[in-house]
């Protein structure tokens, strides 16, 4: 394990680790090529059904709500949507059965991805999900889905590709996150996963493979982080074997979708003692120095010619990371990817000390203490 200059323990892959990531990507692409199947939207409905784009998007969002309600991982959401797409591409379903189909896909995905200890019973799932179908109907639909998909639920999801692409980028260009205050690789990939989930609910993006969609999310993020993003993406495009025309079309649609992604309001805290402005979105602080400058990265490592140069800090870009409410729901699940959980205790102690210092500053006043008025008696 290596302690970086930013104070975060990260596992920077060496050549053998890069080879392992390339091997994982190759296997995932092979699985995707064999099993990728999505419904075709034609004349405002899924071909051969009465399921409209609105119905489809609403049921995918509902699966996302169930994932949060039961505290499941984003991989479960992605697999549930994948199972749903494969089924809708194989059968002519009716919209009246859509919620029963969706909750059954969600149950199968949970059984595949989650630990047995956290799985709800079918009865509990049927009641708490408000799917408006009985336990017997969920079990019957579950068996129909398994039969239609030949009992083969293992596949590569967009979340799998996003994790792999992100690990590849961080292994070669870890300095990309140095200028993002309070941002580390696991929190960053959690932020991108939220974007990915938002896009997976868009019926226009169903036509693109998960590898393409994940790579587009990574590309748009790199464009915001560094002006030298093109060599990075070119390398990933070759490894991912993504068609350039599909990639460009998908990129345009995703860019439009992310423009409407809601962002939580930030709370600005002004401390007059040291003229510091802190942005406090859901428990994390971003600060300016007393001279009004943005905080500089702690690392002083030089950027070589093979690495993207760090851009000038853009204050507007910080607002994209201020909505941590949903990101933190599954942030902990990504920490093990970068060995960040190994120093969680030290980080907690450090944050506690910093919090005590802030509280002490809050009790300080820039004004001099009040003095009693002087009274002059005329003799």
C-alpha positions as CSV (number, residue, x, y, z in Angstrom):
1,X,0.0,0.0,0.0
2,X,1.2,3.5,-0.8
3,X,0.3,6.7,1.0
4,X,0.0,9.4,-1.7
5,X,0.8,13.1,-1.3
6,X,-3.0,13.7,-1.0
7,X,-3.2,11.7,2.2
8,X,-5.3,8.9,0.7
9,X,-4.1,5.3,0.5
10,X,-4.6,4.2,-3.0
11,X,-3.5,1.2,-4.9
12,X,-1.7,2.5,-7.9
13,X,-1.6,-0.5,-10.3
14,X,1.8,-1.5,-11.7
15,X,2.3,-3.4,-15.0
16,X,0.8,-6.6,-13.7
17,X,-2.3,-4.8,-12.4
18,X,-2.7,-3.0,-15.7
19,X,-2.6,-6.4,-17.4
20,X,-5.2,-7.7,-15.0
21,X,-7.5,-4.7,-15.8
22,X,-7.0,-5.3,-19.6
23,X,-7.9,-9.0,-19.1
24,X,-11.0,-8.1,-17.1
25,X,-12.1,-5.7,-19.9
26,X,-11.5,-8.2,-22.6
27,X,-13.6,-10.8,-20.8
28,X,-16.4,-8.3,-20.1
29,X,-16.5,-7.3,-23.8
30,X,-16.7,-10.9,-24.8
31,X,-19.7,-11.5,-22.4
32,X,-21.4,-8.3,-23.6
33,X,-21.0,-9.3,-27.3
34,X,-22.6,-12.6,-26.6
35,X,-25.5,-11.5,-24.3
36,X,-26.3,-7.9,-25.1
37,X,-29.9,-7.6,-26.1
38,X,-32.2,-4.6,-25.7
39,X,-35.8,-3.7,-26.7
40,X,-36.5,-1.8,-29.9
41,X,-38.6,1.3,-29.6
42,X,-40.8,1.8,-32.7
43,X,-43.8,4.1,-33.1
44,X,-43.6,5.4,-29.6
45,X,-43.7,1.9,-28.0
46,X,-41.5,-1.1,-27.6
47,X,-42.0,-3.1,-30.7
48,X,-44.9,-5.4,-30.4
49,X,-46.0,-4.1,-27.0
50,X,-48.0,-1.2,-25.5
51,X,-45.0,-0.1,-23.3
52,X,-44.2,3.5,-24.1
53,X,-40.8,5.3,-23.5
54,X,-42.5,7.0,-20.5
55,X,-43.5,3.6,-19.0
56,X,-40.0,2.2,-19.5
57,X,-38.2,5.2,-18.0
58,X,-40.5,5.2,-15.0
59,X,-40.0,1.5,-14.2
60,X,-36.2,1.9,-14.5
61,X,-36.3,4.8,-12.1
62,X,-38.5,2.7,-9.8
63,X,-35.8,0.0,-9.8
64,X,-33.4,2.7,-8.8
65,X,-35.7,3.7,-5.9
66,X,-35.9,0.0,-4.8
67,X,-32.1,-0.2,-4.9
68,X,-31.8,2.7,-2.5
69,X,-34.7,1.6,-0.3
70,X,-33.1,-1.8,0.3
71,X,-29.5,-0.4,0.5
72,X,-28.3,-2.5,-2.4
73,X,-25.2,-1.9,-4.5
74,X,-25.3,-0.1,-7.9
75,X,-24.3,-3.3,-9.5
76,X,-27.6,-4.8,-8.5
77,X,-29.5,-1.9,-10.2
78,X,-27.4,-2.3,-13.3
79,X,-28.0,-6.0,-13.5
80,X,-31.7,-5.6,-12.8
81,X,-32.0,-3.2,-15.7
82,X,-29.9,-5.5,-17.9
83,X,-32.2,-8.5,-17.1
84,X,-35.3,-6.3,-17.8
85,X,-33.9,-5.2,-21.2
86,X,-33.0,-8.8,-22.2
87,X,-36.5,-9.9,-21.3
88,X,-38.3,-7.1,-23.0
89,X,-36.3,-7.8,-26.2
90,X,-37.3,-11.5,-26.0
91,X,-41.1,-11.4,-25.2
92,X,-44.0,-9.2,-26.1
93,X,-44.9,-7.9,-22.6
94,X,-47.9,-5.8,-21.7
95,X,-47.6,-2.6,-19.6
96,X,-50.0,-4.0,-16.9
97,X,-47.4,-6.6,-16.1
98,X,-44.4,-4.2,-16.2
99,X,-44.1,-3.6,-12.4
100,X,-44.3,-7.3,-11.7
101,X,-41.6,-8.0,-14.3
102,X,-39.5,-5.2,-12.9
103,X,-39.7,-6.3,-9.3
104,X,-38.9,-9.9,-10.4
105,X,-35.8,-8.7,-12.3
106,X,-34.8,-6.7,-9.3
107,X,-35.2,-9.8,-7.1
108,X,-33.1,-12.0,-9.4
109,X,-30.4,-9.3,-9.6
110,X,-30.3,-9.0,-5.8
111,X,-30.0,-12.8,-5.5
112,X,-27.1,-12.7,-7.9
113,X,-25.2,-9.7,-6.6
114,X,-26.1,-9.2,-2.9
115,X,-25.2,-11.2,0.2
116,X,-27.9,-13.7,1.4
117,X,-28.0,-11.9,4.8
118,X,-29.4,-8.7,3.3
119,X,-31.9,-10.2,0.9
120,X,-35.6,-9.6,1.9
121,X,-38.1,-12.4,1.7
122,X,-40.3,-12.4,-1.4
123,X,-43.3,-11.5,0.7
124,X,-41.5,-8.5,2.3
125,X,-40.3,-7.4,-1.1
126,X,-43.8,-7.5,-2.6
127,X,-45.2,-5.5,0.3
128,X,-42.5,-2.9,0.8
129,X,-41.9,-2.3,-2.9
130,X,-45.7,-1.6,-3.5
131,X,-45.5,-3.6,-6.7
132,X,-49.2,-4.4,-6.5
133,X,-48.7,-8.1,-7.1
134,X,-48.8,-11.1,-4.8
135,X,-45.9,-13.3,-3.7
136,X,-47.0,-16.1,-5.9
137,X,-47.1,-13.8,-8.9
138,X,-43.6,-12.6,-8.2
139,X,-42.3,-16.2,-8.0
140,X,-44.2,-17.2,-11.1
141,X,-42.7,-14.2,-13.0
142,X,-39.3,-15.0,-11.7
143,X,-39.5,-18.5,-13.2
144,X,-40.7,-17.1,-16.5
145,X,-37.7,-14.8,-16.7
146,X,-35.3,-17.5,-15.9
147,X,-36.7,-19.8,-18.6
148,X,-36.7,-17.0,-21.2
149,X,-33.1,-16.1,-20.4
150,X,-32.0,-19.8,-20.1
151,X,-31.0,-19.4,-16.5
152,X,-28.0,-17.3,-17.5
153,X,-28.0,-14.1,-15.6
154,X,-24.3,-13.5,-15.5
155,X,-23.4,-10.6,-17.8
156,X,-21.3,-7.4,-18.0
157,X,-23.2,-4.3,-16.9
158,X,-22.4,-0.6,-17.6
159,X,-21.3,-0.3,-13.9
160,X,-18.8,-3.1,-14.5
161,X,-17.3,-1.2,-17.4
162,X,-17.4,2.1,-15.6
163,X,-15.4,0.6,-12.7
164,X,-12.8,-0.9,-15.1
165,X,-12.4,2.2,-17.2
166,X,-12.1,4.4,-14.1
167,X,-9.5,2.1,-12.6
168,X,-7.5,2.2,-15.8
169,X,-7.6,6.0,-15.9
170,X,-6.6,6.4,-12.2
171,X,-3.8,3.9,-12.5
172,X,-2.1,6.0,-15.2
173,X,-3.2,9.5,-14.4
174,X,-3.9,9.7,-10.7
175,X,-3.1,13.5,-10.6
176,X,-6.4,14.2,-12.4
177,X,-8.2,14.4,-9.0
178,X,-5.6,16.5,-7.2
179,X,-7.5,19.8,-7.7
180,X,-10.9,18.5,-6.7
181,X,-11.1,19.2,-3.0
182,X,-12.3,16.3,-0.7
183,X,-12.4,14.0,-3.8
184,X,-10.8,10.6,-4.0
185,X,-11.1,7.8,-6.5
186,X,-13.8,5.9,-4.8
187,X,-15.9,9.0,-4.2
188,X,-15.3,10.1,-7.8
189,X,-16.4,6.7,-9.3
190,X,-19.5,6.9,-7.0
191,X,-20.3,10.3,-8.4
192,X,-19.9,9.0,-12.0
193,X,-22.0,5.9,-11.2
194,X,-24.9,8.3,-10.2
195,X,-24.6,9.9,-13.6
196,X,-24.6,6.4,-15.3
197,X,-27.7,5.4,-13.4
198,X,-29.4,8.6,-14.5
199,X,-28.6,7.8,-18.2
200,X,-29.7,4.2,-17.9
201,X,-33.2,5.4,-17.4
202,X,-33.3,7.2,-20.7
203,X,-35.0,5.2,-23.4
204,X,-32.9,6.9,-26.1
205,X,-29.7,5.5,-24.6
206,X,-30.9,1.9,-24.4
207,X,-29.7,1.3,-28.0
208,X,-26.0,1.7,-26.9
209,X,-24.0,-1.1,-25.3
210,X,-23.0,-0.7,-21.7
211,X,-19.3,-0.4,-22.6
212,X,-20.1,2.5,-24.9
213,X,-22.2,4.3,-22.3
214,X,-19.6,3.9,-19.5
215,X,-16.8,5.1,-21.8
216,X,-18.9,8.2,-22.7
217,X,-19.4,9.0,-19.0
218,X,-15.6,8.8,-18.5
219,X,-14.9,10.9,-21.6
220,X,-17.2,13.7,-20.6
221,X,-15.7,13.8,-17.1
222,X,-12.1,13.9,-18.5
223,X,-13.0,16.7,-20.8
224,X,-14.0,18.8,-17.7
225,X,-10.9,17.8,-15.8
226,X,-8.1,18.2,-18.3
227,X,-7.5,19.8,-21.8
228,X,-5.3,16.8,-22.7
229,X,-8.1,14.2,-22.5
230,X,-7.9,13.0,-26.1
231,X,-4.9,10.7,-25.8
232,X,-6.5,9.1,-22.7
233,X,-9.8,8.4,-24.5
234,X,-8.1,7.3,-27.7
235,X,-6.3,4.6,-25.7
236,X,-9.5,3.4,-24.0
237,X,-11.4,3.5,-27.3
238,X,-8.9,1.0,-28.8
239,X,-9.1,-1.3,-25.8
240,X,-12.9,-1.1,-25.7
241,X,-13.3,-1.7,-29.4
242,X,-16.1,0.9,-29.5
243,X,-17.3,2.1,-32.9
244,X,-16.5,5.8,-33.3
245,X,-19.8,6.8,-34.9
246,X,-21.9,5.1,-32.1
247,X,-19.6,6.7,-29.6
248,X,-20.1,10.2,-30.9
249,X,-23.9,9.8,-31.1
250,X,-24.0,8.4,-27.6
251,X,-21.8,11.2,-26.3
252,X,-24.2,13.9,-27.7
253,X,-27.2,12.2,-26.0
254,X,-25.5,11.7,-22.7
255,X,-24.3,15.3,-22.6
256,X,-27.9,16.4,-23.0
257,X,-29.1,14.0,-20.3
258,X,-26.5,15.2,-17.8
259,X,-27.5,18.8,-18.3
260,X,-30.8,18.1,-16.6
261,X,-29.3,16.0,-13.8
262,X,-30.5,17.7,-10.5
263,X,-27.9,19.2,-8.2
264,X,-28.5,19.8,-4.6
265,X,-28.3,23.3,-3.2
266,X,-25.1,24.2,-1.4
267,X,-24.9,26.0,2.0
268,X,-22.3,28.7,2.2
269,X,-20.8,29.3,5.7
270,X,-18.9,32.5,6.3
271,X,-16.5,32.7,9.1
272,X,-15.5,36.3,9.7
273,X,-12.6,35.3,12.0
274,X,-10.3,34.4,9.1
275,X,-12.4,35.4,6.1
276,X,-12.9,31.9,5.0
277,X,-15.9,30.8,2.9
278,X,-16.9,27.2,3.2
279,X,-19.2,25.3,1.0
280,X,-21.0,22.7,3.1
281,X,-23.0,20.2,0.9
282,X,-24.0,17.3,3.1
283,X,-21.2,17.2,5.5
284,X,-18.1,18.1,3.5
285,X,-16.3,21.4,3.4
286,X,-14.7,23.1,0.5
287,X,-12.8,26.2,1.4
288,X,-11.1,29.3,0.1
289,X,-7.8,30.6,1.6
290,X,-7.7,33.9,3.3
291,X,-6.4,35.6,0.1
292,X,-9.4,34.3,-1.9
293,X,-7.4,31.7,-3.7
294,X,-8.7,28.1,-4.2
295,X,-6.7,25.5,-2.2
296,X,-3.7,24.2,-4.1
297,X,-3.2,20.4,-4.4
298,X,-1.0,18.9,-1.7
299,X,1.0,17.0,-4.3
300,X,4.0,18.7,-5.9
301,X,4.7,15.9,-8.3
302,X,5.7,16.9,-11.8
303,X,3.5,16.1,-14.8
304,X,5.4,14.3,-17.5
305,X,4.8,14.5,-21.2
306,X,2.9,11.2,-21.1
307,X,0.4,12.5,-18.5
308,X,-2.4,15.0,-19.1
309,X,-1.6,18.5,-17.8
310,X,-3.7,19.8,-14.9
311,X,-6.0,22.6,-16.0
312,X,-6.6,25.8,-14.2
313,X,-9.0,25.3,-11.4
314,X,-12.6,26.2,-12.5
315,X,-14.8,27.2,-9.6
316,X,-17.9,26.3,-11.6
317,X,-16.9,22.7,-12.0
318,X,-17.1,22.2,-8.2
319,X,-20.9,22.4,-8.3
320,X,-21.0,19.1,-10.1
321,X,-19.6,17.4,-7.0
322,X,-21.7,19.2,-4.4
323,X,-24.6,16.7,-4.5
324,X,-23.2,14.0,-2.3
325,X,-26.5,12.8,-0.9
326,X,-27.1,10.0,-3.3
327,X,-23.4,9.5,-4.0
328,X,-22.7,8.7,-0.4
329,X,-25.3,6.0,-0.4
330,X,-22.9,3.6,-2.2
331,X,-19.6,5.4,-1.7
332,X,-18.5,2.9,0.9
333,X,-18.9,0.1,-1.6
334,X,-16.2,1.5,-3.8
335,X,-13.5,2.2,-1.2
336,X,-12.1,-1.3,-1.4
337,X,-11.3,-0.8,-5.1
338,X,-8.6,1.8,-4.1
339,X,-7.7,0.6,-0.6
340,X,-9.1,3.7,0.9
341,X,-10.9,1.9,3.7
342,X,-7.5,0.9,5.1
343,X,-6.9,4.4,6.5
344,X,-10.5,5.2,7.4
345,X,-9.7,5.3,11.1
346,X,-6.8,7.7,10.6
347,X,-8.9,9.9,8.3
348,X,-11.7,10.0,10.9
349,X,-9.3,11.1,13.6
350,X,-7.9,13.8,11.3
351,X,-11.3,15.0,10.4
352,X,-12.3,15.1,14.1
353,X,-9.2,17.3,14.8
354,X,-10.1,19.6,11.9
355,X,-13.7,19.8,13.1
356,X,-12.5,20.8,16.6
357,X,-10.4,23.5,15.1
358,X,-13.3,24.8,13.1
359,X,-15.5,24.9,16.1
360,X,-12.9,26.8,18.0
361,X,-12.7,29.3,15.2
362,X,-16.4,29.7,15.2
363,X,-16.3,30.8,18.8
364,X,-13.7,33.4,18.0
365,X,-14.8,36.9,17.1
366,X,-12.9,39.4,14.9
367,X,-14.3,42.2,17.0
368,X,-12.4,43.4,20.2
369,X,-14.1,42.6,23.5
370,X,-16.7,45.1,24.6
371,X,-15.5,47.6,27.2
372,X,-17.8,49.5,29.7
373,X,-18.3,53.1,28.6
374,X,-16.2,55.7,30.2
375,X,-18.2,58.2,32.4
376,X,-16.7,61.6,33.0
377,X,-18.1,63.4,36.0
378,X,-18.1,67.1,35.8
379,X,-16.6,68.6,38.8
